[in-house]
């Protein structure tokens, strides 16, 4: 998880001007689902950086796709989702 946090901290230094991204980054803690949403937003803002093969050449997009991949690699996102559900249950 530490490697993922380091990647996120580096990636947020280079973000496009987008109101929804600003709101996500203003939150206290970015988790897997926030990262997925950022990738979806970047698909719109970075659309012009697609190469001939349909891949993004933007380093910004590559960074966030790598972060999502790191979450999914060891099923880390499942643990994070379980923690979020547990917090939600306690809050109700």
C-alpha positions in Angstrom: 0.0 0.0 0.0 2.9 2.3 0.7 4.1 2.1 -3.0 0.6 3.0 -4.1 0.5 6.0 -1.8 3.8 7.2 -3.1 2.6 6.9 -6.7 -0.6 8.8 -5.9 1.4 11.6 -4.1 3.6 11.9 -7.2 0.7 11.8 -9.7 -1.3 14.5 -8.0 1.5 17.0 -8.7 0.5 17.0 -12.4 -3.2 17.2 -12.8 -5.4 19.1 -15.4 -7.6 21.9 -14.4 -10.9 20.1 -13.8 -13.5 20.9 -11.1 -14.3 17.3 -10.3 -10.7 16.4 -10.0 -10.2 19.4 -7.7 -13.0 18.1 -5.5 -11.6 14.6 -5.4 -8.1 15.9 -4.5 -9.6 18.1 -1.7 -10.7 15.0 0.2 -8.6 13.7 3.0 -7.7 10.3 1.5 -7.7 9.1 -2.1 -8.7 5.4 -2.5 -9.2 3.0 -5.3 -12.6 4.2 -6.3 -11.4 7.8 -6.5 -8.5 6.7 -8.7 -10.9 4.9 -11.0 -12.9 8.1 -11.3 -9.8 10.2 -12.0 -8.9 7.7 -14.8 -12.4 8.2 -16.3 -12.1 12.0 -16.1 -8.6 11.8 -17.8 -10.1 9.7 -20.6 -11.9 12.9 -21.6 -9.2 15.5 -20.8 -6.4 13.4 -22.3 -8.4 12.1 -25.4 -6.1 13.9 -27.8 -3.1 12.0 -26.5 -4.1 8.6 -27.9 -1.7 7.1 -30.3 -2.3 5.0 -33.4 -3.0 1.9 -31.3 -5.5 3.6 -29.1 -3.2 3.8 -26.1 -2.6 7.0 -24.2 0.8 8.6 -24.7 0.1 11.1 -21.8 2.4 10.4 -18.8 -0.4 11.7 -16.6 -2.8 9.0 -17.9 -0.1 6.3 -17.7 0.6 7.2 -14.0 -3.0 6.9 -13.0 -3.6 3.7 -14.9 -0.5 2.3 -13.2 -2.0 3.3 -9.8 -5.2 1.5 -10.6 -3.2 -1.5 -11.8 -1.2 -1.6 -8.5 -4.5 -1.6 -6.5 -5.8 -4.5 -8.6 -2.6 -6.5 -8.8 -2.8 -8.0 -5.3 -6.5 -7.3 -4.9 -5.7 -4.5 -2.5 -8.8 -2.6 -3.6 -11.0 -5.4 -2.1 -9.5 -4.8 1.3 -9.9 -1.0 0.9 -13.5 -1.5 -0.1 -14.2 -3.8 2.9 -12.8 -1.2 5.2 -15.0 1.5 3.6 -18.1 -0.7 4.0 -17.2 -1.4 7.7 -16.8 2.4 8.3 -20.2 3.0 6.7 -21.9 0.4 8.7 -20.5 1.9 12.0 -21.6 5.3 10.9 -25.2 4.2 10.4 
